[in-house]
Amino acid sequence: MAGPTTEGKRLHRSFGGLALLGVLLVVAGLVGLVYTGVATLTSMILFGWLLLVGGLVGLVHAVQARGTAYFWLGVVVAALNIAAGIVVIKNPVGTAEALTMFAALLFLTGGVFRLVGSVVVRGPQFGWTLLQGAFGLLLGVLVLVDWPHSSLYVLGCFFSLALLFDGLGLVAIGVGGRRVVSMVTDQMKPEEGAK
């Protein structure tokens, strides 16, 4: 059986690996923010492949469950995923334009609902809700005014920001975890020496 120090070293390495992965994601996010057009196309092609592979896996599951009542539903959903994946891979620019338009409309409607809701309800978070609504509305208008050109950078910017913040979160977890493991193993050493 592994001792506490062996387990502590293993945990220490695992948290170090998590922090390293976080650093790689942060670097990828920063590169993506510099090259947003490439990040947009990369995210679209990745999205298309995920749809395609997910559709193929769903089709295999549907074939394996061909005696059940959900067989045809599984086949239809898998076929739609496969078809959508092929369309996205063949036309990533058109897909980026469509998804950017959808995102802009979501920002607009979300902003309007938050603005109206904050004015009507006037709850304890009135100022923040009003600010959120105004920011969402402004972001939606800015994306729509520059559409379809905005589709070259909006999705790549969002994708890169997601990588950046996920990476920062992993770095924080990795560094914090290493500190906790070090503190726990340091506390265990005097007790072991006393025995």
C-alpha positions in Angstrom: 0.0 0.0 0.0 1.3 3.4 -0.9 2.3 5.7 1.9 1.1 9.2 2.5 4.2 10.8 1.0 3.9 8.7 -2.1 0.2 9.6 -2.5 1.1 13.3 -1.8 3.7 13.2 -4.5 1.3 11.7 -6.9 -1.4 14.3 -6.1 1.3 17.1 -6.4 2.2 15.9 -9.9 -1.5 15.6 -10.9 -2.2 19.1 -9.9 1.0 20.2 -11.7 -0.3 18.5 -14.8 -3.6 20.4 -14.4 -1.8 23.7 -14.1 0.3 22.9 -17.2 -2.8 22.1 -19.1 -4.2 25.4 -17.9 -1.1 27.3 -19.2 -1.5 25.6 -22.6 -5.2 26.7 -22.8 -4.2 30.2 -21.8 -1.6 30.4 -24.5 -4.1 28.9 -27.0 -6.7 31.5 -25.9 -4.2 34.4 -26.3 -3.1 33.2 -29.7 -6.8 32.8 -30.7 -7.5 36.4 -29.6 -4.6 37.6 -31.9 -5.8 35.5 -34.8 -9.6 35.5 -34.4 -10.3 34.6 -38.0 -8.3 31.4 -37.7 -9.9 30.7 -34.3 -13.3 31.1 -35.9 -12.6 28.7 -38.7 -10.9 26.3 -36.4 -13.9 26.3 -34.0 -16.3 25.8 -36.9 -14.3 22.8 -38.3 -14.0 21.3 -34.8 -17.7 21.8 -34.2 -18.5 20.1 -37.6 -16.2 17.1 -36.7 -17.8 16.8 -33.3 -21.3 16.7 -34.9 -20.1 14.1 -37.5 -18.5 11.8 -34.9 -21.4 12.2 -32.5 -23.8 11.3 -35.3 -21.8 8.2 -36.2 -21.6 7.1 -32.5 -25.4 7.8 -32.3 -26.0 5.7 -35.4 -24.0 2.8 -33.9 -26.0 3.0 -30.7 -29.3 3.1 -32.7 -28.3 0.0 -34.7 -27.4 -1.8 -31.5 -30.9 -0.8 -30.0 -32.9 -1.7 -33.2 -35.4 -3.8 -31.2 -36.5 -0.9 -29.0 -39.2 1.7 -29.5 -36.6 4.5 -29.8 -34.7 3.0 -32.8 -36.1 5.3 -35.5 -35.7 8.4 -33.3 -32.0 7.5 -32.7 -31.5 7.0 -36.5 -33.1 10.3 -37.3 -31.1 12.2 -34.7 -27.9 10.5 -35.8 -28.6 11.3 -39.5 -29.3 14.9 -38.6 -26.1 15.2 -36.7 -24.1 13.6 -39.5 -25.7 15.9 -42.1 -25.1 19.0 -40.0 -21.5 17.9 -39.4 -20.9 17.5 -43.2 -22.5 20.9 -43.9 -20.4 22.6 -41.2 -17.1 21.0 -42.4 -17.8 21.8 -46.1 -18.9 25.4 -45.4 -17.4 26.7 -42.2 -17.6 30.4 -43.3 -21.4 30.2 -44.0 -21.9 28.3 -40.7 -19.9 31.0 -38.8 -22.2 33.7 -40.4 -25.3 31.9 -39.4 -24.2 31.3 -35.8 -23.0 34.9 -35.5 -26.4 36.1 -36.6 -28.0 33.7 -34.0 -25.6 35.0 -31.3 -26.4 38.6 -32.1 -30.1 38.0 -32.0 -29.7 36.2 -28.6 -27.7 39.2 -27.3 -30.4 41.6 -28.5 -33.4 39.7 -27.1 -31.6 39.0 -23.8 -30.6 42.6 -23.5 -34.2 43.8 -24.2 -35.7 41.4 -21.7 -33.1 42.4 -19.0 -33.7 46.1 -19.6 -37.5 45.8 -19.5 -37.4 43.4 -16.6 -35.1 45.5 -14.5 -37.3 48.6 -15.1 -40.5 46.8 -14.4 -39.4 44.8 -11.4 -36.9 47.2 -9.9 -35.5 44.5 -7.6 -32.4 44.7 -5.4 -30.1 44.1 -8.3 -31.7 46.8 -10.4 -28.5 48.6 -11.4 -26.6 45.4 -12.4 -29.5 44.0 -14.4 -30.0 47.3 -16.2 -26.2 47.4 -17.0 -26.3 43.7 -18.2 -29.3 44.5 -20.4 -27.7 47.6 -21.9 -24.4 45.7 -22.5 -26.2 42.7 -24.2 -28.2 45.1 -26.4 -25.1 47.1 -27.4 -23.2 43.9 -28.1 -26.0 42.6 -30.3 -26.3 45.8 -32.2 -22.5 46.0 -32.8 -22.4 42.5 -34.1 -25.4 43.0 -36.4 -24.2 46.3 -37.8 -20.9 44.7 -39.0 -22.5 41.4 -40.1 -21.5 39.3 -42.1 -17.9 40.7 -41.6 -18.3 40.3 -37.8 -18.7 36.5 -38.3 -15.0 36.4 -39.1 -14.0 37.4 -35.5 -16.9 37.2 -33.1 -17.1 33.4 -32.7 -13.3 33.1 -32.7 -13.1 35.8 -30.0 -15.7 33.9 -27.9 -13.9 30.6 -28.4 -10.6 32.1 -27.5 -12.0 33.8 -24.4 -13.5 30.5 -23.3 -10.1 28.8 -23.7 -8.4 31.7 -21.8 -10.8 31.7 -18.8 -10.9 27.8 -18.7 -7.1 27.8 -18.7 -6.9 30.4 -16.0 -9.3 28.4 -13.9 -7.2 25.2 -14.4 -4.1 27.1 -13.4 -5.7 28.4 -10.3 -7.0 24.9 -9.4 -3.6 23.3 -10.1 -1.6 25.8 -8.2 -4.1 25.9 -5.3 -4.2 22.1 -5.2 -0.4 21.8 -5.1 -0.4 24.2 -2.2 -3.0 22.3 -0.3 -1.2 19.0 -0.9 2.1 20.6 0.3 0.4 21.9 3.4 -1.1 18.5 4.2 2.1 16.5 3.6 4.0 19.1 5.7 1.6 18.6 8.6 1.9 14.8 8.3 5.7 14.7 8.5 6.1 15.7 12.2 3.5 13.1 13.2 5.4 10.4 11.3 8.7 11.3 12.9 7.2 11.2 16.4 6.1 7.6 16.0 
